Amino acid sequence: MISADAAPGAVRSPKTAELVARTLRRMVVEGQLKDGDFLPHEAELIAHFGVSRPTLREAVRVLESERLVDVRRGSRTGARVRVPGPEIVARPAALLLALSGATLADVLTARIAIERCVISAETDQPLIADLGQRSSRCRWSVNASATRW
């Protein structure tokens, strides 16, 4: 609980490069930029976002670290969109499981439990409809709050 006389802590606001990266990331997620597309030229992006070259390059480096773009230097190259597959989460997930002490048996037990739920849910039409509605509400909620992250 925060006491009334507590000094306010520093609230970190996102850097401009993070905001640019977030916008470009959203464009990939929403399909405006597709796998294999090149990002627009640097000058175009600088003008569009109204940022400096170092800020734009930092934003692209953020996306590169997330494996959403491959950057090639030279003529007729640039940052190419790359939609990652499941392998992007495999290594961090394995590390997280190892750090939490999870065993292969734990993972398989969880998988079986999930698969059982999926199988039983496939035949339950009212449940499927309800899950669809909940999913839509969650998606709307995430999209509505995306600017606050």
HELIX and SHEET records of a PDB file:
HELIX    1   1 THR A   16  VAL A   29  1                                  14    
HELIX    2   2 GLU A   42  PHE A   49  1                                   8    
HELIX    3   3 ARG A   53  SER A   65  1                                  13    
HELIX    4   4 GLU A   87  SER A  100  1                                  14    
HELIX    5   5 LEU A  104  GLU A  122  1                                  19    
HELIX    6   6 GLN A  125  SER A  145  1                                  21    
HELIX    7   7 ALA A  146  ARG A  148  5                                   3    
SHEET    1   A 2 VAL A  69  VAL A  71  0                                        
SHEET    2   A 2 ALA A  79  VAL A  81 -1                                        
END                                                                             
